[in-house]
C-alpha cells in the first residue's frame, strides 16, 4: 500500500484525532484539500471513514500507534 508523503502526514494527524481544519492548518493546506486527500486515502485503504482508515493504517504498519499513544500522553502531561 503506497500513500503519498502528504497522505501519510494526513493519516498520521488523523490518528491524533485532528479535524480537517486542524490538519489543514498544520499542513498549510485548505480543509477542502484535506478532504480530497482523505478520499484518496479511503480509496487506497478500501475503507469508508476516518476511524476505519486509522485502524487499517495501523494494521498495515503505515502508522505506529505506540508512537501516537506516547506523544498524545506527553501532550497531556502538564509541566
Secondary structure as UniProt FT lines:
FT   HELIX           5..15
FT   TURN            16..17
FT   HELIX           20..27
FT   HELIX           31..45
FT   HELIX           50..59
FT   TURN            60..61
FT   HELIX           65..76
//
